[in-house]
Amino acid sequence: MKIISILGSPHKKGNTAKVLDCIADELRNNGHIVKQIVLNDLDVRGCQACFACKQFPDEPACVQNDDAGEIFEKMIDADAIILSTPLYCWGFSSQLKALIDRSICLVTGYGAPNFKSLVAGKKFALIATSGGPLENNLDILQTPWEREMKFLSAVNAGEFMVPDCYNAGVDENITSEIVEDAKIFARELAK
């Protein structure tokens, strides 16, 4: 299986990156190809809501000349996509949110008979970490995530939520239990 993992955290060695690495390592150890994209290293500007992309239903077209188009091409080419984010102000990180907003270019005719998604049927997984609890905090990402999966006509392969990561990049946050759960999540994703 060919998998794209997208790090939506600005911290390459933070909690979100560590969890994503655990999952990617397990996938690689089981023979899958995993390529990582670090959004903070790229130029992905916010959606301009001009809808020019709707003129090209067979490609992820956008009038903006940044790195989003190349990311979308890699997603289209992959079998599965893993998006990851820390929880920032009860939402996705700004790095990931910009990409999610731009994913409108992957869909034409939403809700109409001519509906088309360039990632229809592909597996998507969400990895999220938080400095607080799961309930009434990190779990807030589940509703927009489920709606995005419906919008993209993608397969929601699950969410792996890691609460209580109080300090960015501290090894003690990612316990051996979390590592084992991440490995199980990776194997389930690859089924």
Backbone torsions as a table, in degrees:
resi	resn	phi	psi	omega
1	MET	NA	139.1	178.5
2	LYS	-101.0	119.7	-172.1
3	ILE	-124.8	136.2	173.8
4	ILE	-106.4	125.3	174.4
5	SER	-109.4	131.5	-175.3
6	ILE	-117.7	114.3	178.2
7	LEU	-86.5	114.3	-179.3
8	GLY	-97.5	9.2	178.4
9	SER	-94.5	147.4	174.3
10	PRO	-76.3	-8.0	-177.0
11	HIS	-104.9	108.6	-178.3
12	LYS	-68.4	-16.5	179.2
13	LYS	-124.0	20.8	-179.8
14	GLY	-81.6	-175.0	-177.2
15	ASN	-61.2	-43.9	-179.5
16	THR	-62.5	-43.1	179.2
17	ALA	-63.7	-39.1	-179.5
18	LYS	-65.5	-42.9	178.4
19	VAL	-66.2	-44.0	178.5
20	LEU	-60.8	-39.8	177.9
21	ASP	-63.6	-39.1	177.5
22	CYS	-59.3	-44.7	-179.2
23	ILE	-67.7	-45.3	-179.9
24	ALA	-63.2	-41.5	178.9
25	ASP	-61.8	-42.0	179.2
26	GLU	-65.0	-40.7	177.6
27	LEU	-62.9	-44.7	178.1
28	ARG	-62.5	-41.7	179.7
29	ASN	-63.1	-20.6	178.2
30	ASN	-102.4	19.8	170.9
31	GLY	88.5	8.5	-179.4
32	HIS	-92.0	153.4	177.0
33	ILE	-95.1	121.2	-179.2
34	VAL	-123.8	124.1	175.9
35	LYS	-117.6	132.9	-177.4
36	GLN	-101.5	141.4	173.4
37	ILE	-117.7	126.8	178.2
38	VAL	-104.0	104.2	-174.0
39	LEU	-60.6	-33.6	-177.3
40	ASN	-66.3	-18.9	178.0
41	ASP	-87.7	-5.4	-173.3
42	LEU	-116.6	169.5	178.1
43	ASP	-104.3	100.8	176.3
44	VAL	-125.6	102.8	-178.3
45	ARG	-85.0	163.3	-179.8
46	GLY	-68.6	154.4	177.9
47	CYS	-64.3	138.9	179.2
48	GLN	-94.6	-1.9	178.8
49	ALA	53.7	36.1	178.9
50	CYS	-88.3	-18.8	178.9
51	PHE	62.6	18.0	174.9
52	ALA	-62.0	-28.0	179.8
53	CYS	-62.3	-24.1	-177.8
54	LYS	-69.3	-13.0	178.2
55	GLN	-76.6	-10.6	-175.3
56	PHE	-130.2	78.7	-174.9
57	PRO	-69.2	-13.0	-177.1
58	ASP	-100.8	8.5	179.4
59	GLU	-153.5	156.2	178.4
60	PRO	-81.9	67.7	-174.9
61	ALA	-77.6	146.0	176.3
62	CYS	-155.7	144.8	179.6
63	VAL	-73.8	-16.4	179.9
64	GLN	-81.3	136.3	179.7
65	ASN	-101.5	82.2	178.0
66	ASP	-137.9	-163.5	-174.1
67	ASP	-84.6	-6.0	-176.4
68	ALA	-61.5	-41.4	-179.2
69	GLY	-57.7	-43.0	179.2
70	GLU	-66.3	-38.1	177.4
71	ILE	-63.2	-45.5	179.9
72	PHE	-63.3	-38.0	176.5
73	GLU	-60.5	-41.5	178.1
74	LYS	-65.9	-37.1	177.6
75	MET	-66.0	-42.1	179.1
76	ILE	-62.5	-36.2	-178.4
77	ASP	-78.2	-17.4	-175.7
78	ALA	-84.3	162.2	173.0
79	ASP	-88.2	-30.3	-179.1
80	ALA	-147.1	152.3	-179.1
81	ILE	-130.9	132.1	175.6
82	ILE	-113.6	121.8	175.3
83	LEU	-105.7	138.8	-179.2
84	SER	-133.8	148.1	-177.3
85	THR	-157.9	145.9	161.7
86	PRO	-80.6	158.8	175.7
87	LEU	-82.2	118.8	178.1
88	TYR	-120.8	118.5	179.1
89	CYS	48.9	46.3	177.8
90	TRP	59.2	40.2	177.0
91	GLY	-159.3	-177.1	175.7
92	PHE	-67.6	154.2	174.0
93	SER	-60.2	154.7	-179.4
94	SER	-62.0	-32.5	178.6
95	GLN	-61.7	-47.6	-178.9
96	LEU	-75.3	-36.8	-179.1
97	LYS	-60.2	-39.1	178.1
98	ALA	-60.9	-42.7	179.5
99	LEU	-66.9	-42.3	178.5
100	ILE	-61.2	-45.2	178.1
101	ASP	-59.6	-40.2	-179.2
102	ARG	-71.6	-15.1	-179.1
103	SER	-64.9	-6.2	174.7
104	ILE	-56.8	-27.0	-180.0
105	CYS	-70.7	-10.2	179.7
106	LEU	-87.6	-8.0	-173.0
107	VAL	-129.5	136.3	170.8
108	THR	-129.8	149.0	176.2
109	GLY	67.7	32.3	-178.3
110	TYR	-57.5	127.9	179.7
111	GLY	79.7	2.7	-178.5
112	ALA	-115.6	166.0	179.5
113	PRO	-61.5	-25.8	-178.3
114	ASN	-91.6	19.7	-178.5
115	PHE	-54.2	137.2	176.5
116	LYS	-148.3	131.6	173.7
117	SER	-122.9	130.9	180.0
118	LEU	-74.5	-8.5	178.0
119	VAL	-122.8	20.5	179.8
120	ALA	-56.6	133.3	176.4
121	GLY	80.7	-4.6	178.4
122	LYS	-80.1	147.3	177.4
123	LYS	-78.4	133.8	174.3
124	PHE	-126.3	138.7	174.8
125	ALA	-128.7	149.7	178.2
126	LEU	-116.5	129.2	173.2
127	ILE	-112.9	128.3	-179.6
128	ALA	-140.8	141.5	176.9
129	THR	-124.0	159.2	-177.3
130	SER	-151.3	148.6	174.7
131	GLY	-82.2	4.2	180.0
132	GLY	-131.5	-164.1	-177.2
133	PRO	-74.1	173.1	176.3
134	LEU	-77.9	-52.0	-175.1
135	GLU	-70.8	135.9	-179.2
136	ASN	56.4	30.6	-178.9
137	ASN	-153.9	-93.5	-177.3
138	LEU	-63.7	-33.6	-178.6
139	ASP	-64.6	-11.4	179.3
140	ILE	-64.2	-21.4	179.8
141	LEU	-73.3	-18.5	-174.6
142	GLN	-63.7	-41.3	-178.6
143	THR	-65.3	-51.8	177.8
144	PRO	-63.3	-32.2	178.5
145	TRP	-64.0	-48.5	-179.9
146	GLU	-61.8	-38.0	179.1
147	ARG	-69.2	-37.3	176.4
148	GLU	-63.7	-40.7	178.9
149	MET	-62.9	-40.9	177.3
150	LYS	-64.6	-45.5	179.7
151	PHE	-57.8	-44.1	-178.8
152	LEU	-79.6	-8.3	-173.4
153	SER	56.0	39.2	-179.1
154	ALA	-99.3	167.0	176.7
155	VAL	-92.4	119.5	176.8
156	ASN	-77.6	103.0	-178.7
157	ALA	-83.6	1.9	173.3
158	GLY	121.3	168.5	177.2
159	GLU	-121.6	136.4	174.8
160	PHE	-116.3	105.2	-174.0
161	MET	-106.0	129.7	-179.5
162	VAL	-122.0	99.7	178.9
163	PRO	-83.7	175.6	171.1
164	ASP	62.9	33.0	173.5
165	CYS	-94.3	82.0	-168.2
166	TYR	-73.4	-27.4	-179.1
167	ASN	-122.9	128.6	-178.0
168	ALA	-61.6	125.3	172.1
169	GLY	76.1	12.3	178.9
170	VAL	-85.0	123.4	-175.3
171	ASP	-56.3	-31.7	-177.8
172	GLU	-65.6	-21.1	178.7
173	ASN	-65.4	-35.9	-176.9
174	ILE	-98.9	88.6	-175.2
175	THR	-73.6	167.9	177.6
176	SER	-62.8	-31.1	177.2
177	GLU	-66.1	-42.0	177.5
178	ILE	-64.2	-41.5	178.4
179	VAL	-60.0	-45.6	179.4
180	GLU	-64.8	-41.8	177.0
181	ASP	-63.6	-36.9	178.0
182	ALA	-64.4	-39.6	178.3
183	LYS	-64.0	-41.4	177.9
184	ILE	-63.6	-43.8	178.1
185	PHE	-58.5	-43.4	179.8
186	ALA	-61.0	-45.1	-179.1
187	ARG	-65.3	-36.7	177.1
188	GLU	-66.7	-40.1	178.4
189	LEU	-60.0	-37.5	-175.4
190	ALA	-79.9	-7.6	-178.9
191	LYS	-69.2	NA	NA
